[in-house]
Amino acid sequence: MLVLTRKPGEAIVIGDDIEIEIVAIGGGKVRVGITAPRSTTVHRKEVWVELQASEVAELSQNGAEPAAAPADAADAPSS
């Protein structure tokens, strides 16, 4: 994992077309702004994990094999 220190107003770039900007820091929270192509889905990890679990459950009900999830999918934060 790459860990970076950023101040409000500063950003990082992923690839050629994704930018993550620190919008605000306060109250124990960090507000993040994400600029990405519309074709790129963006979810909080805990939401993504739930979506993956729902997809797996739906596929198993239909008798299909689910696609493998990334190794860290089970490590989603509980908050």
PDB file of N, CA, C and O in Angstrom, chain B, residues numbered from 101:
ATOM      1  N   MET B 101       0.846  -1.172   0.000  1.00  0.00           N
ATOM      2  CA  MET B 101       0.000   0.000   0.000  1.00  0.00           C
ATOM      3  C   MET B 101       0.896   1.242   0.000  1.00  0.00           C
ATOM      4  O   MET B 101       1.859   1.332   0.762  1.00  0.00           O
ATOM      5  N   LEU B 102       0.567   2.167  -0.846  1.00  0.00           N
ATOM      6  CA  LEU B 102       1.251   3.457  -0.891  1.00  0.00           C
ATOM      7  C   LEU B 102       0.514   4.405   0.050  1.00  0.00           C
ATOM      8  O   LEU B 102      -0.702   4.557  -0.066  1.00  0.00           O
ATOM      9  N   VAL B 103       1.215   5.035   0.967  1.00  0.00           N
ATOM     10  CA  VAL B 103       0.616   5.980   1.906  1.00  0.00           C
ATOM     11  C   VAL B 103       1.204   7.355   1.623  1.00  0.00           C
ATOM     12  O   VAL B 103       2.422   7.532   1.620  1.00  0.00           O
ATOM     13  N   LEU B 104       0.326   8.328   1.385  1.00  0.00           N
ATOM     14  CA  LEU B 104       0.747   9.691   1.059  1.00  0.00           C
ATOM     15  C   LEU B 104       0.190  10.671   2.086  1.00  0.00           C
ATOM     16  O   LEU B 104      -0.864  10.431   2.675  1.00  0.00           O
ATOM     17  N   THR B 105       0.889  11.755   2.292  1.00  0.00           N
ATOM     18  CA  THR B 105       0.413  12.839   3.136  1.00  0.00           C
ATOM     19  C   THR B 105      -0.022  13.974   2.218  1.00  0.00           C
ATOM     20  O   THR B 105       0.743  14.411   1.358  1.00  0.00           O
ATOM     21  N   ARG B 106      -1.237  14.443   2.400  1.00  0.00           N
ATOM     22  CA  ARG B 106      -1.774  15.533   1.585  1.00  0.00           C
ATOM     23  C   ARG B 106      -2.466  16.527   2.495  1.00  0.00           C
ATOM     24  O   ARG B 106      -2.963  16.159   3.559  1.00  0.00           O
ATOM     25  N   LYS B 107      -2.500  17.782   2.085  1.00  0.00           N
ATOM     26  CA  LYS B 107      -3.206  18.839   2.790  1.00  0.00           C
ATOM     27  C   LYS B 107      -4.471  19.167   2.002  1.00  0.00           C
ATOM     28  O   LYS B 107      -4.568  18.830   0.822  1.00  0.00           O
ATOM     29  N   PRO B 108      -5.446  19.827   2.647  1.00  0.00           N
ATOM     30  CA  PRO B 108      -6.639  20.236   1.891  1.00  0.00           C
ATOM     31  C   PRO B 108      -6.248  21.038   0.647  1.00  0.00           C
ATOM     32  O   PRO B 108      -5.391  21.920   0.697  1.00  0.00           O
ATOM     33  N   GLY B 109      -6.898  20.706  -0.464  1.00  0.00           N
ATOM     34  CA  GLY B 109      -6.611  21.369  -1.731  1.00  0.00           C
ATOM     35  C   GLY B 109      -5.570  20.632  -2.561  1.00  0.00           C
ATOM     36  O   GLY B 109      -5.428  20.903  -3.754  1.00  0.00           O
ATOM     37  N   GLU B 110      -4.841  19.704  -1.947  1.00  0.00           N
ATOM     38  CA  GLU B 110      -3.851  18.923  -2.680  1.00  0.00           C
ATOM     39  C   GLU B 110      -4.496  17.645  -3.202  1.00  0.00           C
ATOM     40  O   GLU B 110      -5.520  17.198  -2.685  1.00  0.00           O
ATOM     41  N   ALA B 111      -3.884  17.061  -4.233  1.00  0.00           N
ATOM     42  CA  ALA B 111      -4.486  15.893  -4.881  1.00  0.00           C
ATOM     43  C   ALA B 111      -3.428  14.867  -5.241  1.00  0.00           C
ATOM     44  O   ALA B 111      -2.227  15.133  -5.204  1.00  0.00           O
ATOM     45  N   ILE B 112      -3.916  13.683  -5.592  1.00  0.00           N
ATOM     46  CA  ILE B 112      -3.077  12.654  -6.195  1.00  0.00           C
ATOM     47  C   ILE B 112      -3.763  12.233  -7.491  1.00  0.00           C
ATOM     48  O   ILE B 112      -4.974  12.394  -7.642  1.00  0.00           O
ATOM     49  N   VAL B 113      -2.992  11.701  -8.411  1.00  0.00           N
ATOM     50  CA  VAL B 113      -3.521  11.263  -9.696  1.00  0.00           C
ATOM     51  C   VAL B 113      -3.240   9.773  -9.842  1.00  0.00           C
ATOM     52  O   VAL B 113      -2.139   9.305  -9.553  1.00  0.00           O
ATOM     53  N   ILE B 114      -4.253   9.033 -10.294  1.00  0.00           N
ATOM     54  CA  ILE B 114      -4.118   7.600 -10.545  1.00  0.00           C
ATOM     55  C   ILE B 114      -4.316   7.392 -12.045  1.00  0.00           C
ATOM     56  O   ILE B 114      -5.360   7.731 -12.601  1.00  0.00           O
ATOM     57  N   GLY B 115      -3.308   6.835 -12.678  1.00  0.00           N
ATOM     58  CA  GLY B 115      -3.384   6.666 -14.130  1.00  0.00           C
ATOM     59  C   GLY B 115      -3.444   8.019 -14.811  1.00  0.00           C
ATOM     60  O   GLY B 115      -2.900   9.004 -14.311  1.00  0.00           O
ATOM     61  N   ASP B 116      -4.105   8.060 -15.951  1.00  0.00           N
ATOM     62  CA  ASP B 116      -4.198   9.307 -16.713  1.00  0.00           C
ATOM     63  C   ASP B 116      -5.478  10.091 -16.449  1.00  0.00           C
ATOM     64  O   ASP B 116      -5.573  11.261 -16.817  1.00  0.00           O
ATOM     65  N   ASP B 117      -6.471   9.451 -15.809  1.00  0.00           N
ATOM     66  CA  ASP B 117      -7.774  10.105 -15.781  1.00  0.00           C
ATOM     67  C   ASP B 117      -8.520  10.051 -14.450  1.00  0.00           C
ATOM     68  O   ASP B 117      -9.722  10.314 -14.412  1.00  0.00           O
ATOM     69  N   ILE B 118      -7.830   9.715 -13.360  1.00  0.00           N
ATOM     70  CA  ILE B 118      -8.484   9.718 -12.049  1.00  0.00           C
ATOM     71  C   ILE B 118      -7.695  10.628 -11.121  1.00  0.00           C
ATOM     72  O   ILE B 118      -6.482  10.483 -10.968  1.00  0.00           O
ATOM     73  N   GLU B 119      -8.404  11.570 -10.502  1.00  0.00           N
ATOM     74  CA  GLU B 119      -7.781  12.495  -9.556  1.00  0.00           C
ATOM     75  C   GLU B 119      -8.545  12.434  -8.242  1.00  0.00           C
ATOM     76  O   GLU B 119      -9.775  12.468  -8.221  1.00  0.00           O
ATOM     77  N   ILE B 120      -7.804  12.343  -7.153  1.00  0.00           N
ATOM     78  CA  ILE B 120      -8.394  12.324  -5.820  1.00  0.00           C
ATOM     79  C   ILE B 120      -7.857  13.534  -5.074  1.00  0.00           C
ATOM     80  O   ILE B 120      -6.650  13.666  -4.870  1.00  0.00           O
ATOM     81  N   GLU B 121      -8.768  14.422  -4.668  1.00  0.00           N
ATOM     82  CA  GLU B 121      -8.380  15.660  -3.992  1.00  0.00           C
ATOM     83  C   GLU B 121      -8.877  15.644  -2.552  1.00  0.00           C
ATOM     84  O   GLU B 121     -10.001  15.222  -2.279  1.00  0.00           O
ATOM     85  N   ILE B 122      -8.037  16.105  -1.638  1.00  0.00           N
ATOM     86  CA  ILE B 122      -8.444  16.272  -0.252  1.00  0.00           C
ATOM     87  C   ILE B 122      -9.197  17.594  -0.186  1.00  0.00           C
ATOM     88  O   ILE B 122      -8.619  18.660  -0.398  1.00  0.00           O
ATOM     89  N   VAL B 123     -10.488  17.516   0.109  1.00  0.00           N
ATOM     90  CA  VAL B 123     -11.343  18.705   0.125  1.00  0.00           C
ATOM     91  C   VAL B 123     -11.302  19.372   1.494  1.00  0.00           C
ATOM     92  O   VAL B 123     -11.182  20.594   1.591  1.00  0.00           O
ATOM     93  N   ALA B 124     -11.402  18.567   2.556  1.00  0.00           N
ATOM     94  CA  ALA B 124     -11.396  19.127   3.912  1.00  0.00           C
ATOM     95  C   ALA B 124     -10.983  18.055   4.912  1.00  0.00           C
ATOM     96  O   ALA B 124     -11.158  16.858   4.682  1.00  0.00           O
ATOM     97  N   ILE B 125     -10.430  18.519   6.028  1.00  0.00           N
ATOM     98  CA  ILE B 125     -10.075  17.634   7.130  1.00  0.00           C
ATOM     99  C   ILE B 125     -10.629  18.269   8.400  1.00  0.00           C
ATOM    100  O   ILE B 125     -10.393  19.447   8.666  1.00  0.00           O
ATOM    101  N   GLY B 126     -11.362  17.488   9.179  1.00  0.00           N
ATOM    102  CA  GLY B 126     -11.893  18.022  10.425  1.00  0.00           C
ATOM    103  C   GLY B 126     -12.813  17.035  11.107  1.00  0.00           C
ATOM    104  O   GLY B 126     -13.443  16.202  10.456  1.00  0.00           O
ATOM    105  N   GLY B 127     -12.885  17.134  12.418  1.00  0.00           N
ATOM    106  CA  GLY B 127     -13.781  16.262  13.169  1.00  0.00           C
ATOM    107  C   GLY B 127     -13.454  14.791  13.022  1.00  0.00           C
ATOM    108  O   GLY B 127     -14.348  13.947  13.090  1.00  0.00           O
ATOM    109  N   GLY B 128     -12.174  14.469  12.821  1.00  0.00           N
ATOM    110  CA  GLY B 128     -11.784  13.079  12.678  1.00  0.00           C
ATOM    111  C   GLY B 128     -12.134  12.479  11.338  1.00  0.00           C
ATOM    112  O   GLY B 128     -12.059  11.262  11.166  1.00  0.00           O
ATOM    113  N   LYS B 129     -12.517  13.310  10.383  1.00  0.00           N
ATOM    114  CA  LYS B 129     -12.892  12.821   9.051  1.00  0.00           C
ATOM    115  C   LYS B 129     -12.130  13.566   7.968  1.00  0.00           C
ATOM    116  O   LYS B 129     -11.695  14.702   8.156  1.00  0.00           O
ATOM    117  N   VAL B 130     -11.982  12.906   6.841  1.00  0.00           N
ATOM    118  CA  VAL B 130     -11.355  13.506   5.669  1.00  0.00           C
ATOM    119  C   VAL B 130     -12.382  13.501   4.547  1.00  0.00           C
ATOM    120  O   VAL B 130     -12.932  12.450   4.219  1.00  0.00           O
ATOM    121  N   ARG B 131     -12.645  14.655   3.957  1.00  0.00           N
ATOM    122  CA  ARG B 131     -13.547  14.736   2.797  1.00  0.00           C
ATOM    123  C   ARG B 131     -12.692  14.654   1.543  1.00  0.00           C
ATOM    124  O   ARG B 131     -11.732  15.406   1.371  1.00  0.00           O
ATOM    125  N   VAL B 132     -13.066  13.717   0.667  1.00  0.00           N
ATOM    126  CA  VAL B 132     -12.294  13.433  -0.536  1.00  0.00           C
ATOM    127  C   VAL B 132     -13.161  13.699  -1.749  1.00  0.00           C
ATOM    128  O   VAL B 132     -14.314  13.270  -1.802  1.00  0.00           O
ATOM    129  N   GLY B 133     -12.608  14.407  -2.727  1.00  0.00           N
ATOM    130  CA  GLY B 133     -13.281  14.614  -4.003  1.00  0.00           C
ATOM    131  C   GLY B 133     -12.612  13.748  -5.057  1.00  0.00           C
ATOM    132  O   GLY B 133     -11.385  13.686  -5.131  1.00  0.00           O
ATOM    133  N   ILE B 134     -13.417  13.081  -5.872  1.00  0.00           N
ATOM    134  CA  ILE B 134     -12.881  12.176  -6.890  1.00  0.00           C
ATOM    135  C   ILE B 134     -13.363  12.624  -8.258  1.00  0.00           C
ATOM    136  O   ILE B 134     -14.561  12.790  -8.487  1.00  0.00           O
ATOM    137  N   THR B 135     -12.414  12.816  -9.164  1.00  0.00           N
ATOM    138  CA  THR B 135     -12.730  13.112 -10.555  1.00  0.00           C
ATOM    139  C   THR B 135     -12.302  11.901 -11.372  1.00  0.00           C
ATOM    140  O   THR B 135     -11.128  11.533 -11.390  1.00  0.00           O
ATOM    141  N   ALA B 136     -13.271  11.285 -12.048  1.00  0.00           N
ATOM    142  CA  ALA B 136     -12.992  10.088 -12.834  1.00  0.00           C
ATOM    143  C   ALA B 136     -13.972  10.029 -14.001  1.00  0.00           C
ATOM    144  O   ALA B 136     -15.029  10.659 -13.954  1.00  0.00           O
ATOM    145  N   PRO B 137     -13.629   9.278 -15.047  1.00  0.00           N
ATOM    146  CA  PRO B 137     -14.561   9.120 -16.163  1.00  0.00           C
ATOM    147  C   PRO B 137     -15.872   8.491 -15.680  1.00  0.00           C
ATOM    148  O   PRO B 137     -15.872   7.716 -14.723  1.00  0.00           O
ATOM    149  N   ARG B 138     -16.968   8.817 -16.327  1.00  0.00           N
ATOM    150  CA  ARG B 138     -18.272   8.251 -15.941  1.00  0.00           C
ATOM    151  C   ARG B 138     -18.275   6.733 -16.033  1.00  0.00           C
ATOM    152  O   ARG B 138     -19.056   6.071 -15.349  1.00  0.00           O
ATOM    153  N   SER B 139     -17.419   6.183 -16.862  1.00  0.00           N
ATOM    154  CA  SER B 139     -17.370   4.729 -17.016  1.00  0.00           C
ATOM    155  C   SER B 139     -16.679   4.039 -15.837  1.00  0.00           C
ATOM    156  O   SER B 139     -16.697   2.811 -15.749  1.00  0.00           O
ATOM    157  N   THR B 140     -16.075   4.807 -14.937  1.00  0.00           N
ATOM    158  CA  THR B 140     -15.400   4.264 -13.762  1.00  0.00           C
ATOM    159  C   THR B 140     -16.353   4.288 -12.576  1.00  0.00           C
ATOM    160  O   THR B 140     -16.825   5.354 -12.181  1.00  0.00           O
ATOM    161  N   THR B 141     -16.639   3.122 -12.005  1.00  0.00           N
ATOM    162  CA  THR B 141     -17.498   3.100 -10.829  1.00  0.00           C
ATOM    163  C   THR B 141     -16.668   3.441  -9.598  1.00  0.00           C
ATOM    164  O   THR B 141     -15.513   3.035  -9.473  1.00  0.00           O
ATOM    165  N   VAL B 142     -17.287   4.202  -8.689  1.00  0.00           N
ATOM    166  CA  VAL B 142     -16.618   4.607  -7.459  1.00  0.00           C
ATOM    167  C   VAL B 142     -17.565   4.311  -6.300  1.00  0.00           C
ATOM    168  O   VAL B 142     -18.694   4.802  -6.279  1.00  0.00           O
ATOM    169  N   HIS B 143     -17.113   3.512  -5.338  1.00  0.00           N
ATOM    170  CA  HIS B 143     -17.905   3.169  -4.156  1.00  0.00           C
ATOM    171  C   HIS B 143     -17.013   3.241  -2.933  1.00  0.00           C
ATOM    172  O   HIS B 143     -15.803   3.033  -3.023  1.00  0.00           O
ATOM    173  N   ARG B 144     -17.617   3.540  -1.781  1.00  0.00           N
ATOM    174  CA  ARG B 144     -16.904   3.320  -0.527  1.00  0.00           C
ATOM    175  C   ARG B 144     -16.676   1.819  -0.430  1.00  0.00           C
ATOM    176  O   ARG B 144     -17.510   1.043  -0.896  1.00  0.00           O
ATOM    177  N   LYS B 145     -15.565   1.393   0.165  1.00  0.00           N
ATOM    178  CA  LYS B 145     -15.237  -0.031   0.160  1.00  0.00           C
ATOM    179  C   LYS B 145     -16.309  -0.882   0.828  1.00  0.00           C
ATOM    180  O   LYS B 145     -16.629  -1.962   0.331  1.00  0.00           O
ATOM    181  N   GLU B 146     -16.876  -0.417   1.950  1.00  0.00           N
ATOM    182  CA  GLU B 146     -17.888  -1.226   2.616  1.00  0.00           C
ATOM    183  C   GLU B 146     -19.129  -1.427   1.746  1.00  0.00           C
ATOM    184  O   GLU B 146     -19.780  -2.469   1.826  1.00  0.00           O
ATOM    185  N   VAL B 147     -19.456  -0.443   0.921  1.00  0.00           N
ATOM    186  CA  VAL B 147     -20.571  -0.578  -0.022  1.00  0.00           C
ATOM    187  C   VAL B 147     -20.190  -1.557  -1.121  1.00  0.00           C
ATOM    188  O   VAL B 147     -20.996  -2.403  -1.506  1.00  0.00           O
ATOM    189  N   TRP B 148     -18.970  -1.447  -1.628  1.00  0.00           N
ATOM    190  CA  TRP B 148     -18.498  -2.349  -2.679  1.00  0.00           C
ATOM    191  C   TRP B 148     -18.525  -3.806  -2.216  1.00  0.00           C
ATOM    192  O   TRP B 148     -18.930  -4.694  -2.965  1.00  0.00           O
ATOM    193  N   VAL B 149     -18.088  -4.047  -0.966  1.00  0.00           N
ATOM    194  CA  VAL B 149     -18.089  -5.409  -0.426  1.00  0.00           C
ATOM    195  C   VAL B 149     -19.515  -5.941  -0.359  1.00  0.00           C
ATOM    196  O   VAL B 149     -19.754  -7.098  -0.705  1.00  0.00           O
ATOM    197  N   GLU B 150     -20.470  -5.118   0.081  1.00  0.00           N
ATOM    198  CA  GLU B 150     -21.869  -5.551   0.126  1.00  0.00           C
ATOM    199  C   GLU B 150     -22.403  -5.844  -1.270  1.00  0.00           C
ATOM    200  O   GLU B 150     -23.127  -6.820  -1.464  1.00  0.00           O
ATOM    201  N   LEU B 151     -22.050  -5.003  -2.248  1.00  0.00           N
ATOM    202  CA  LEU B 151     -22.483  -5.249  -3.621  1.00  0.00           C
ATOM    203  C   LEU B 151     -21.928  -6.568  -4.143  1.00  0.00           C
ATOM    204  O   LEU B 151     -22.632  -7.325  -4.811  1.00  0.00           O
ATOM    205  N   GLN B 152     -20.672  -6.838  -3.837  1.00  0.00           N
ATOM    206  CA  GLN B 152     -20.059  -8.091  -4.272  1.00  0.00           C
ATOM    207  C   GLN B 152     -20.756  -9.286  -3.622  1.00  0.00           C
ATOM    208  O   GLN B 152     -21.016 -10.290  -4.285  1.00  0.00           O
ATOM    209  N   ALA B 153     -21.058  -9.180  -2.332  1.00  0.00           N
ATOM    210  CA  ALA B 153     -21.733 -10.270  -1.628  1.00  0.00           C
ATOM    211  C   ALA B 153     -23.117 -10.508  -2.202  1.00  0.00           C
ATOM    212  O   ALA B 153     -23.539 -11.655  -2.350  1.00  0.00           O
ATOM    213  N   SER B 154     -23.832  -9.433  -2.528  1.00  0.00           N
ATOM    214  CA  SER B 154     -25.159  -9.571  -3.132  1.00  0.00           C
ATOM    215  C   SER B 154     -25.068 -10.242  -4.492  1.00  0.00           C
ATOM    216  O   SER B 154     -25.896 -11.086  -4.835  1.00  0.00           O
ATOM    217  N   GLU B 155     -24.055  -9.862  -5.263  1.00  0.00           N
ATOM    218  CA  GLU B 155     -23.862 -10.460  -6.586  1.00  0.00           C
ATOM    219  C   GLU B 155     -23.557 -11.950  -6.471  1.00  0.00           C
ATOM    220  O   GLU B 155     -24.085 -12.754  -7.239  1.00  0.00           O
ATOM    221  N   VAL B 156     -22.709 -12.320  -5.519  1.00  0.00           N
ATOM    222  CA  VAL B 156     -22.366 -13.728  -5.306  1.00  0.00           C
ATOM    223  C   VAL B 156     -23.614 -14.509  -4.897  1.00  0.00           C
ATOM    224  O   VAL B 156     -23.847 -15.607  -5.404  1.00  0.00           O
ATOM    225  N   ALA B 157     -24.421 -13.955  -3.983  1.00  0.00           N
ATOM    226  CA  ALA B 157     -25.636 -14.632  -3.536  1.00  0.00           C
ATOM    227  C   ALA B 157     -26.602 -14.818  -4.692  1.00  0.00           C
ATOM    228  O   ALA B 157     -27.205 -15.881  -4.838  1.00  0.00           O
ATOM    229  N   GLU B 158     -26.752 -13.783  -5.515  1.00  0.00           N
ATOM    230  CA  GLU B 158     -27.658 -13.862  -6.668  1.00  0.00           C
ATOM    231  C   GLU B 158     -27.178 -14.913  -7.664  1.00  0.00           C
ATOM    232  O   GLU B 158     -27.975 -15.699  -8.176  1.00  0.00           O
ATOM    233  N   LEU B 159     -25.882 -14.926  -7.935  1.00  0.00           N
ATOM    234  CA  LEU B 159     -25.342 -15.908  -8.873  1.00  0.00           C
ATOM    235  C   LEU B 159     -25.489 -17.333  -8.341  1.00  0.00           C
ATOM    236  O   LEU B 159     -25.785 -18.256  -9.101  1.00  0.00           O
ATOM    237  N   SER B 160     -25.281 -17.508  -7.036  1.00  0.00           N
ATOM    238  CA  SER B 160     -25.390 -18.857  -6.472  1.00  0.00           C
ATOM    239  C   SER B 160     -26.828 -19.346  -6.500  1.00  0.00           C
ATOM    240  O   SER B 160     -27.066 -20.546  -6.643  1.00  0.00           O
ATOM    241  N   GLN B 161     -27.788 -18.446  -6.367  1.00  0.00           N
ATOM    242  CA  GLN B 161     -29.199 -18.823  -6.468  1.00  0.00           C
ATOM    243  C   GLN B 161     -29.544 -19.260  -7.886  1.00  0.00           C
ATOM    244  O   GLN B 161     -30.416 -20.102  -8.099  1.00  0.00           O
ATOM    245  N   ASN B 162     -28.843 -18.669  -8.849  1.00  0.00           N
ATOM    246  CA  ASN B 162     -29.085 -19.006 -10.256  1.00  0.00           C
ATOM    247  C   ASN B 162     -28.199 -20.142 -10.734  1.00  0.00           C
ATOM    248  O   ASN B 162     -28.278 -20.535 -11.898  1.00  0.00           O
ATOM    249  N   GLY B 163     -27.351 -20.681  -9.856  1.00  0.00           N
ATOM    250  CA  GLY B 163     -26.487 -21.801 -10.204  1.00  0.00           C
ATOM    251  C   GLY B 163     -25.249 -21.422 -10.989  1.00  0.00           C
ATOM    252  O   GLY B 163     -24.580 -22.294 -11.543  1.00  0.00           O
ATOM    253  N   ALA B 164     -24.927 -20.129 -11.049  1.00  0.00           N
ATOM    254  CA  ALA B 164     -23.738 -19.682 -11.788  1.00  0.00           C
ATOM    255  C   ALA B 164     -22.551 -19.574 -10.831  1.00  0.00           C
ATOM    256  O   ALA B 164     -22.727 -19.426  -9.621  1.00  0.00           O
ATOM    257  N   GLU B 165     -21.359 -19.649 -11.382  1.00  0.00           N
ATOM    258  CA  GLU B 165     -20.128 -19.498 -10.599  1.00  0.00           C
ATOM    259  C   GLU B 165     -19.798 -18.019 -10.471  1.00  0.00           C
ATOM    260  O   GLU B 165     -19.702 -17.335 -11.490  1.00  0.00           O
ATOM    261  N   PRO B 166     -19.618 -17.493  -9.249  1.00  0.00           N
ATOM    262  CA  PRO B 166     -19.236 -16.083  -9.088  1.00  0.00           C
ATOM    263  C   PRO B 166     -17.785 -15.856  -9.482  1.00  0.00           C
ATOM    264  O   PRO B 166     -16.954 -16.757  -9.376  1.00  0.00           O
ATOM    265  N   ALA B 167     -17.491 -14.647  -9.936  1.00  0.00           N
ATOM    266  CA  ALA B 167     -16.107 -14.269 -10.256  1.00  0.00           C
ATOM    267  C   ALA B 167     -15.348 -14.107  -8.937  1.00  0.00           C
ATOM    268  O   ALA B 167     -15.935 -13.744  -7.917  1.00  0.00           O
ATOM    269  N   ALA B 168     -14.064 -14.374  -8.964  1.00  0.00           N
ATOM    270  CA  ALA B 168     -13.244 -14.255  -7.754  1.00  0.00           C
ATOM    271  C   ALA B 168     -13.105 -12.792  -7.366  1.00  0.00           C
ATOM    272  O   ALA B 168     -12.863 -11.942  -8.222  1.00  0.00           O
ATOM    273  N   ALA B 169     -13.255 -12.496  -6.084  1.00  0.00           N
ATOM    274  CA  ALA B 169     -13.079 -11.137  -5.574  1.00  0.00           C
ATOM    275  C   ALA B 169     -11.614 -10.925  -5.244  1.00  0.00           C
ATOM    276  O   ALA B 169     -10.896 -11.893  -4.994  1.00  0.00           O
ATOM    277  N   PRO B 170     -11.148  -9.675  -5.237  1.00  0.00           N
ATOM    278  CA  PRO B 170      -9.766  -9.400  -4.847  1.00  0.00           C
ATOM    279  C   PRO B 170      -9.490  -9.928  -3.451  1.00  0.00           C
ATOM    280  O   PRO B 170     -10.402 -10.018  -2.630  1.00  0.00           O
ATOM    281  N   ALA B 171      -8.252 -10.274  -3.177  1.00  0.00           N
ATOM    282  CA  ALA B 171      -7.868 -10.902  -1.906  1.00  0.00           C
ATOM    283  C   ALA B 171      -8.218 -10.048  -0.705  1.00  0.00           C
ATOM    284  O   ALA B 171      -8.508 -10.600   0.357  1.00  0.00           O
ATOM    285  N   ASP B 172      -8.206  -8.712  -0.820  1.00  0.00           N
ATOM    286  CA  ASP B 172      -8.452  -7.870   0.336  1.00  0.00           C
ATOM    287  C   ASP B 172      -9.923  -7.505   0.519  1.00  0.00           C
ATOM    288  O   ASP B 172     -10.237  -6.690   1.386  1.00  0.00           O
ATOM    289  N   ALA B 173     -10.824  -8.073  -0.257  1.00  0.00           N
ATOM    290  CA  ALA B 173     -12.241  -7.734  -0.159  1.00  0.00           C
ATOM    291  C   ALA B 173     -12.806  -8.017   1.222  1.00  0.00           C
ATOM    292  O   ALA B 173     -13.703  -7.305   1.675  1.00  0.00           O
ATOM    293  N   ALA B 174     -12.305  -9.033   1.898  1.00  0.00           N
ATOM    294  CA  ALA B 174     -12.795  -9.367   3.228  1.00  0.00           C
ATOM    295  C   ALA B 174     -12.257  -8.418   4.295  1.00  0.00           C
ATOM    296  O   ALA B 174     -12.702  -8.465   5.441  1.00  0.00           O
ATOM    297  N   ASP B 175     -11.319  -7.569   3.940  1.00  0.00           N
ATOM    298  CA  ASP B 175     -10.694  -6.661   4.909  1.00  0.00           C
ATOM    299  C   ASP B 175     -11.358  -5.307   4.973  1.00  0.00           C
ATOM    300  O   ASP B 175     -10.741  -4.347   5.435  1.00  0.00           O
ATOM    301  N   ALA B 176     -12.611  -5.194   4.519  1.00  0.00           N
ATOM    302  CA  ALA B 176     -13.305  -3.907   4.508  1.00  0.00           C
ATOM    303  C   ALA B 176     -13.471  -3.389   5.925  1.00  0.00           C
ATOM    304  O   ALA B 176     -13.725  -4.164   6.846  1.00  0.00           O
ATOM    305  N   PRO B 177     -13.327  -2.076   6.104  1.00  0.00           N
ATOM    306  CA  PRO B 177     -13.523  -1.514   7.436  1.00  0.00           C
ATOM    307  C   PRO B 177     -14.966  -1.653   7.869  1.00  0.00           C
ATOM    308  O   PRO B 177     -15.861  -1.694   7.024  1.00  0.00           O
ATOM    309  N   SER B 178     -15.211  -1.724   9.163  1.00  0.00           N
ATOM    310  CA  SER B 178     -16.566  -1.914   9.654  1.00  0.00           C
ATOM    311  C   SER B 178     -17.319  -0.612   9.828  1.00  0.00           C
ATOM    312  O   SER B 178     -18.503  -0.636  10.167  1.00  0.00           O
ATOM    313  N   SER B 179     -16.670   0.532   9.606  1.00  0.00           N
ATOM    314  CA  SER B 179     -17.356   1.808   9.785  1.00  0.00           C
ATOM    315  C   SER B 179     -17.852   2.369   8.489  1.00  0.00           C
ATOM    316  O   SER B 179     -18.453   3.443   8.472  1.00  0.00           O
TER     317      SER B 179
END
